[in-house]
Amino acid sequence: MKDDNEWRTAADAQYALGIKYRNISTGDQQANLKLAITCFQKALSLYSLQSSPIEWARTQQQLGIAYRNSTAGPERQQHLNKALAALQSSLEVFTSEEHPLDWAQVQYELALTYLYLPSGNRRPALFKALSCLQACLEVYTFEAFPEQWASIQYNLGNVYCLLPSDDRYSTLRKAILCYEASLRVYTCESTPQEWAMAQFSLANVYAFLPGGERQTNLERSIIHYQAALQVNTFDRHPELWANTMQSMGNAYRNMPGDESEASLHHAVDCYQAALSVYSKEDTPLDWASVYNNLGITYNLMSSGNEQIRLEQAVTCFRMALRVYTRDTYPAEWAKTNNMLGLTYLDMPEGNRQEQLRQAILSFEAVLEVYTFVQHPLAWANVHYNLGHVYMLIEPVDEEEWQSHIQKAITSFESALQVYNRKDTPYEWAKTQSNLGNAYKDCLLDNCHPYLQQAVECYRAALLVYARENMQDEWATTQGNLGQAYWTLARTERQDYLERAIACFEEALQIQTRETTPLEWAQNKHTLGLAYADLARGDQQHNIQRALACYEAALAAYQSLHMPAQVSLVQHDIEQARHSLSRGLA
């Protein structure tokens, strides 16, 4: 008996010491947990399933919890597996029939451990967590154990949020019901932290809820974030406050509707507030994330000075890239560089050529991460934007111009490896149209094949661009097709001129001098040139039509203050009048 008392006393002491180490909230938490694990293992070397089953099972349970919480570093997966093994061992004793409360508690701990499992194929683990939590509710009822019931409901909400599903809306609605159920118990007065946590989680679900009324969901999200801030204040919980401010900023940023601009200003306020807590030194990822979101928000705003806003966006993205590097955070680095490139591309003022060069550098950086195989759509989008920049940047000479055109063609053709008429019709048509522009602008001696390819690209785009619902794109493409036909007609058959004339006239049924003055003037001018060159039909009538087009284009160019174009058209008018007078004579 004395020996029995001695080993039991020693085992109990190790168990108690393990609990003490596990519950220490100061100092090195991982070191304390390691000591707790050692104590529980020593206790288990004394307790046995046969002689002291309850103590053995309870120690297995506590060992599992300690392993689960000791998940920092490279041994994370190994410790979680040991946690699962220890908890499952305790169920050899704690059965639902003989020890329902202990059984339910172990089921709860198992669920939390499954939730801790690292990302990857989490689906099986999440379903196991779901099953464990639902099992708990057989014992922990709202009436008998309200606090435990609320905790289970809260974690059920977490599982539903993470659970992959074909019907994401229904799954998230279940999460909402669970979080709302937990708030039947949690109150701001009695359980403020749990209440705030549930409010924050509800806000997150509404922020990402697909379908339904987007604006209403985001408004609900903001209400719940504001509720959480009643507890998570700047003074009491600065990091939770900053996290909530950032999340609320995201909700404001995504707000649609008439008040979206005001919402964007609210988003800026939220992000700037979060930056009063986050720092590059102490919370680098949060700090970088806020700067990235702030840059995106400046990009989306439409009020105020656009150049200043976009310069602010550039500054924000540059700040984020001080943390996001190619080696450490490649995905974030690529996304931020992509936004940086788009921002440079959109700048309305400043050194335009330098901005475009910076855009090229940013997009090329993105392509170090995005690949055709792993990120096909994003890869195609970047190639499209890169091609667009090469079409805009001014060359120093004809050789560089041809180099830019070839790079643009390569980029657009790369994008078309992903874009197709069925799945991405608008992107496909837009890329075909721009590829046509690149082919049309080739200045090689033998430009005929490129012009033919331009024609094919424009005709492809017109398979998507319909006059009925995409008038502007349709008209622009008709005009570009007319330009290509007109250029072909200068070295090839006359029937190209008739096709060019038909395209210009189609375009000019949509384009007006008031809405698209430059395109209208260009198409009027080239239509005049086509009529002037047309050998078929009444020559005098063709010249008169050409003259009318020239005069219309001249008036437009004069109002646009484009002296070079004015001079060119005036020359064509003189030629037309001379031809008319010679014909009359």
MOVEN-V904736 format. One record per backbone hydrogen bond with DSSP energy under -0.5 kcal/mol. CO is the residue of the C=O (numbers start at 0). NH is the residue of the N-H. E is the energy in kcal/mol with one decimal. If there is no record, write none. Layout:
co	nh	e
CO	NH	E
CO	NH	E
This chain:
co	nh	e
0	4	-2.8
1	5	-2.2
2	6	-2.5
3	7	-2.0
4	8	-2.7
5	9	-2.6
6	10	-2.6
7	11	-3.0
8	12	-2.2
9	13	-2.2
10	14	-2.5
11	15	-2.7
12	16	-2.5
13	17	-2.4
14	18	-2.2
15	19	-2.2
16	20	-2.8
17	21	-2.5
18	22	-1.7
19	23	-0.7
20	23	-0.9
26	28	-1.0
27	31	-2.3
28	32	-2.4
29	33	-2.0
30	34	-1.9
31	35	-2.3
32	36	-2.7
33	37	-1.9
34	38	-2.2
35	39	-2.6
36	40	-2.4
37	41	-2.1
38	42	-2.4
39	43	-2.3
40	44	-1.0
42	45	-1.3
42	46	-3.3
47	51	-2.3
51	55	-2.7
52	56	-2.7
53	57	-2.6
54	58	-2.3
55	59	-2.2
56	60	-2.2
57	61	-2.3
58	62	-2.7
59	63	-2.3
60	64	-2.0
61	65	-2.3
62	66	-2.6
63	67	-2.4
64	68	-2.1
65	69	-1.1
68	70	-1.1
72	75	-1.3
74	78	-2.8
75	79	-2.3
76	80	-2.2
77	81	-2.0
78	82	-2.3
79	83	-2.4
80	84	-2.2
81	85	-2.5
82	86	-2.5
83	87	-2.6
84	88	-1.9
85	89	-1.7
86	90	-0.8
87	90	-0.6
88	91	-2.0
89	92	-1.5
89	93	-2.7
92	94	-1.5
94	98	-2.3
98	102	-3.0
99	103	-2.5
100	104	-2.2
101	105	-2.4
102	106	-2.3
103	107	-2.1
104	108	-2.3
105	109	-2.8
106	110	-2.2
107	111	-2.1
108	112	-2.0
109	113	-2.6
110	114	-2.0
111	115	-1.2
112	116	-0.8
113	116	-0.7
119	121	-1.7
121	125	-2.8
122	126	-2.2
123	127	-1.9
124	128	-2.4
125	129	-2.5
126	130	-2.3
127	131	-2.5
128	132	-2.5
129	133	-2.3
130	134	-1.9
131	135	-1.9
132	136	-1.3
134	137	-1.7
135	138	-2.0
135	139	-3.0
138	140	-1.3
140	144	-2.6
144	148	-2.7
145	149	-2.5
146	150	-2.1
147	151	-2.4
148	152	-2.4
149	153	-2.5
150	154	-2.2
151	155	-2.5
152	156	-2.0
153	157	-1.6
154	158	-2.3
155	159	-2.6
156	160	-1.9
157	161	-1.6
158	162	-2.0
165	167	-0.8
166	170	-1.9
167	171	-2.4
168	172	-2.1
169	173	-1.7
170	174	-1.6
171	175	-2.3
172	176	-2.2
173	177	-2.1
174	178	-2.6
175	179	-2.8
176	180	-1.9
177	181	-2.1
178	182	-1.3
180	183	-1.9
181	184	-1.5
181	185	-2.8
186	190	-1.8
190	194	-2.6
191	195	-2.7
192	196	-2.3
193	197	-2.3
194	198	-2.3
195	199	-2.6
196	200	-2.3
197	201	-2.5
198	202	-2.3
199	203	-2.1
200	204	-2.1
201	205	-2.5
202	206	-2.0
203	207	-1.3
204	207	-0.6
204	208	-0.8
211	213	-0.9
212	216	-2.4
213	217	-2.3
214	218	-2.3
215	219	-2.3
216	220	-2.3
217	221	-2.4
218	222	-1.9
219	223	-2.2
220	224	-2.4
221	225	-2.6
222	226	-1.8
223	227	-2.4
224	228	-1.7
226	229	-1.7
227	230	-1.4
227	231	-2.9
230	232	-1.9
232	236	-2.4
236	240	-2.8
237	241	-2.6
238	242	-2.5
239	243	-2.4
240	244	-2.5
241	245	-2.6
242	246	-2.3
243	247	-2.7
244	248	-2.3
245	249	-2.0
246	250	-1.8
247	251	-2.5
248	252	-2.6
249	253	-1.7
251	254	-1.3
256	259	-1.5
258	262	-2.3
259	263	-2.1
260	264	-1.6
261	265	-1.9
262	266	-2.4
263	267	-2.2
264	268	-2.0
265	269	-2.3
266	270	-2.7
267	271	-2.6
268	272	-1.9
269	273	-2.3
270	274	-1.8
272	275	-1.6
273	276	-1.8
273	277	-2.5
278	282	-2.0
282	286	-2.7
283	287	-2.6
284	288	-2.5
285	289	-2.4
286	290	-2.0
287	291	-2.5
288	292	-2.5
289	293	-2.7
290	294	-2.3
291	295	-2.1
292	296	-2.2
293	297	-2.4
294	298	-1.7
295	299	-1.5
296	300	-1.5
303	305	-0.6
304	308	-2.3
305	309	-2.6
306	310	-2.2
307	311	-2.2
308	312	-2.2
309	313	-2.4
310	314	-2.2
311	315	-2.2
312	316	-2.7
313	317	-2.6
314	318	-2.0
315	319	-2.4
316	320	-2.0
318	321	-1.6
319	322	-1.8
319	323	-2.8
322	324	-0.8
324	328	-1.9
328	332	-2.8
329	333	-2.5
330	334	-2.3
331	335	-2.5
332	336	-2.2
333	337	-2.2
334	338	-2.2
335	339	-2.4
336	340	-2.5
337	341	-2.3
338	342	-2.2
339	343	-2.4
340	344	-2.1
341	345	-1.5
342	346	-0.7
343	346	-0.8
349	351	-1.5
350	354	-2.4
351	355	-2.4
352	356	-2.1
353	357	-2.3
354	358	-2.1
355	359	-2.2
356	360	-2.2
357	361	-2.3
358	362	-2.8
359	363	-2.7
360	364	-1.7
361	365	-2.0
362	366	-1.7
364	367	-1.6
365	368	-2.1
365	369	-2.7
370	374	-2.3
374	378	-3.0
375	379	-2.3
376	380	-2.5
377	381	-2.2
378	382	-2.1
379	383	-2.5
380	384	-2.4
381	385	-2.7
382	386	-2.5
383	387	-2.3
384	388	-2.2
385	389	-2.2
386	390	-1.4
387	391	-0.9
388	391	-0.9
388	392	-2.3
396	400	-2.1
397	401	-2.5
398	402	-1.9
399	403	-2.7
400	404	-2.6
401	405	-2.4
402	406	-2.2
403	407	-2.6
404	408	-2.7
405	409	-2.5
406	410	-2.4
407	411	-2.9
408	412	-2.7
409	413	-1.9
410	414	-2.2
411	415	-1.9
413	416	-1.6
414	417	-1.7
414	418	-2.7
419	423	-1.9
423	427	-2.7
424	428	-2.7
425	429	-2.8
426	430	-2.3
427	431	-2.5
428	432	-2.6
429	433	-2.2
430	434	-2.8
431	435	-2.3
432	436	-1.9
433	437	-2.1
434	438	-2.6
435	439	-2.7
436	440	-1.8
438	441	-1.2
444	446	-1.2
446	450	-2.4
447	451	-2.3
448	452	-2.1
449	453	-2.4
450	454	-2.4
451	455	-2.0
452	456	-2.4
453	457	-2.7
454	458	-2.5
455	459	-2.0
456	460	-2.5
457	461	-2.1
459	462	-1.5
460	463	-1.8
460	464	-2.8
463	465	-0.7
465	469	-2.5
469	473	-2.7
470	474	-3.0
471	475	-2.6
472	476	-2.4
473	477	-2.3
474	478	-2.4
475	479	-2.4
476	480	-2.7
477	481	-2.4
478	482	-2.2
479	483	-2.3
480	484	-2.7
481	485	-2.8
482	486	-2.4
483	487	-2.3
484	488	-2.4
485	489	-0.9
486	489	-0.6
487	490	-1.4
487	491	-1.9
492	495	-1.0
493	496	-1.4
493	497	-1.2
494	498	-1.8
495	499	-2.8
496	500	-2.9
497	501	-2.2
498	502	-2.3
499	503	-2.7
500	504	-2.5
501	505	-1.9
502	506	-2.6
503	507	-2.6
505	508	-1.0
506	509	-1.6
506	510	-2.8
511	515	-2.2
515	519	-2.7
516	520	-2.4
517	521	-2.7
518	522	-2.7
519	523	-2.5
520	524	-2.6
521	525	-2.6
522	526	-2.3
523	527	-2.1
524	528	-2.1
525	529	-2.4
526	530	-2.5
527	531	-2.5
528	532	-1.7
529	533	-0.9
530	533	-0.6
536	538	-0.7
537	541	-2.3
538	542	-2.5
539	543	-2.4
540	544	-2.2
541	545	-2.4
542	546	-2.9
543	547	-2.1
544	548	-2.1
545	549	-2.7
546	550	-2.6
547	551	-1.9
548	552	-2.6
549	553	-3.0
550	554	-2.0
551	555	-1.7
552	556	-2.8
553	557	-2.5
554	558	-1.8
555	559	-1.5
556	561	-1.8
557	560	-0.9
560	562	-0.5
561	565	-2.3
562	566	-2.6
563	567	-2.0
564	568	-2.6
565	569	-2.6
566	570	-1.9
567	571	-1.8
568	572	-2.5
569	573	-2.2
570	574	-2.2
571	575	-2.4
572	576	-2.8
573	577	-2.5
574	578	-2.3
575	579	-2.4
576	580	-2.7
577	581	-2.3
578	582	-2.0
579	583	-2.5
580	584	-2.0
